[in-house]
Amino acid sequence: MWSHAFGNGDPDLERRMNRPENEVPAALPMNRLLVRTPDVAVALLGLQVYTTGVAFQLAARARGPEDPAAPDRLGDLFWNHRGGSPRFLLGVQFADGRRASNVPVRGADGDLVFHPGGGSGGSVSVDQDWWLSPLPPEGPLLVVVRCPEIGLEETGTELDGTAIRRAGESATVLWPYEPPLEQPHEPPPPPDLPAGSWFAG
């Protein structure tokens, strides 16, 4: 049901673990505000579509903390895990029902790859890169976020999976793919999940 894929010796899967370095992606003008409260907003920005998947940036913004000495509100939620699970939850669901999230689950469907790349941030601003592979099938692509600690109830937003898939046909392959020398790492231990939420499904 869930998937946070790690190569496991599958050459095709290992190829899709990260954005391909032998391609120039097609860009989609599909910036989307995922959720907004009076104090916090989260948006999906800059979709870059490759033949094997799609990269995007998650941008979170918050009003300044009332207490200047308070710890990094957004930064802590994104970078510091508790009980083996991330505190800011992000997931996707394809039109055919396949799902993936930032919750690392061992033994899940190994077809989907969904993980963060680089990022930066602090108390009021976080920007984090994400990679999803393969390309979604035609139909809606659901993006789900949840973080009650900053007032974000579980919220789903639909993107146009058909447009994303078709954009992958416009990516430019510069030269044939060659496998990397490094092997993927083992996943972290199973996390604690909020009972009854989409992320525990």
HUHUHU-V860935 format. One record per residue. RES is the residue in one small letter. OMEGA is omega in degrees with one decimal (999 if undefined). Layout:
# HUHUHU-V860935
res:RES omega:OMEGA
res:RES omega:OMEGA
This chain:
# HUHUHU-V860935
res:m omega:177.8
res:w omega:175.0
res:s omega:170.1
res:h omega:-161.8
res:a omega:172.3
res:f omega:-166.1
res:g omega:178.0
res:n omega:175.7
res:g omega:179.0
res:d omega:-176.2
res:p omega:-179.8
res:d omega:179.7
res:l omega:179.1
res:e omega:177.7
res:r omega:-175.7
res:r omega:-176.8
res:m omega:179.7
res:n omega:178.0
res:r omega:-176.8
res:p omega:-179.3
res:e omega:-178.7
res:n omega:-178.1
res:e omega:167.3
res:v omega:-173.4
res:p omega:169.6
res:a omega:-178.8
res:a omega:177.0
res:l omega:176.7
res:p omega:-173.1
res:m omega:175.2
res:n omega:-175.6
res:r omega:172.0
res:l omega:-175.3
res:l omega:-179.3
res:v omega:179.8
res:r omega:172.5
res:t omega:176.8
res:p omega:-174.4
res:d omega:-173.9
res:v omega:173.3
res:a omega:177.4
res:v omega:-177.5
res:a omega:174.3
res:l omega:-171.9
res:l omega:164.3
res:g omega:178.6
res:l omega:177.0
res:q omega:-170.6
res:v omega:177.7
res:y omega:178.2
res:t omega:-175.3
res:t omega:-178.3
res:g omega:-176.2
res:v omega:176.2
res:a omega:176.3
res:f omega:177.4
res:q omega:173.3
res:l omega:-178.6
res:a omega:177.7
res:a omega:179.7
res:r omega:178.6
res:a omega:172.5
res:r omega:179.2
res:g omega:180.0
res:p omega:178.8
res:e omega:178.8
res:d omega:-179.1
res:p omega:-179.6
res:a omega:-178.4
res:a omega:178.7
res:p omega:-179.8
res:d omega:-175.8
res:r omega:-179.2
res:l omega:-178.7
res:g omega:178.7
res:d omega:-177.0
res:l omega:-179.1
res:f omega:-169.5
res:w omega:-176.9
res:n omega:179.4
res:h omega:179.8
res:r omega:-179.4
res:g omega:177.4
res:g omega:-178.8
res:s omega:175.5
res:p omega:179.6
res:r omega:171.9
res:f omega:-175.1
res:l omega:179.6
res:l omega:179.7
res:g omega:176.8
res:v omega:176.8
res:q omega:178.5
res:f omega:179.6
res:a omega:179.8
res:d omega:175.5
res:g omega:179.2
res:r omega:-175.5
res:r omega:174.5
res:a omega:178.9
res:s omega:176.0
res:n omega:174.7
res:v omega:-177.9
res:p omega:-178.4
res:v omega:179.6
res:r omega:175.3
res:g omega:179.3
res:a omega:177.8
res:d omega:-175.5
res:g omega:-177.1
res:d omega:-175.5
res:l omega:173.3
res:v omega:179.6
res:f omega:-178.3
res:h omega:179.1
res:p omega:171.0
res:g omega:179.8
res:g omega:178.5
res:g omega:177.5
res:s omega:178.1
res:g omega:179.9
res:g omega:-172.2
res:s omega:-173.8
res:v omega:-176.9
res:s omega:175.4
res:v omega:173.2
res:d omega:-176.0
res:q omega:178.5
res:d omega:179.4
res:w omega:178.9
res:w omega:178.8
res:l omega:179.2
res:s omega:2.9
res:p omega:173.2
res:l omega:179.7
res:p omega:173.0
res:p omega:177.5
res:e omega:-177.5
res:g omega:-176.9
res:p omega:171.7
res:l omega:-177.1
res:l omega:174.9
res:v omega:-175.0
res:v omega:175.3
res:v omega:179.3
res:r omega:173.2
res:c omega:-177.6
res:p omega:-177.7
res:e omega:176.0
res:i omega:173.6
res:g omega:179.0
res:l omega:175.2
res:e omega:-178.4
res:e omega:-173.7
res:t omega:177.5
res:g omega:178.8
res:t omega:-179.3
res:e omega:171.0
res:l omega:-179.3
res:d omega:179.7
res:g omega:179.0
res:t omega:179.3
res:a omega:178.6
res:i omega:-179.0
res:r omega:-178.7
res:r omega:177.6
res:a omega:178.6
res:g omega:178.9
res:e omega:-179.2
res:s omega:177.7
res:a omega:-178.0
res:t omega:175.9
res:v omega:-174.7
res:l omega:179.4
res:w omega:-176.7
res:p omega:179.0
res:y omega:172.5
res:e omega:-177.2
res:p omega:178.3
res:p omega:179.5
res:l omega:-176.6
res:e omega:177.3
res:q omega:178.4
res:p omega:-179.4
res:h omega:176.2
res:e omega:179.3
res:p omega:176.7
res:p omega:-179.2
res:p omega:179.9
res:p omega:-176.3
res:p omega:167.9
res:d omega:-177.9
res:l omega:177.0
res:p omega:-176.6
res:a omega:174.9
res:g omega:-178.4
res:s omega:176.6
res:w omega:-175.8
res:f omega:179.1
res:a omega:-173.9
res:g omega:999
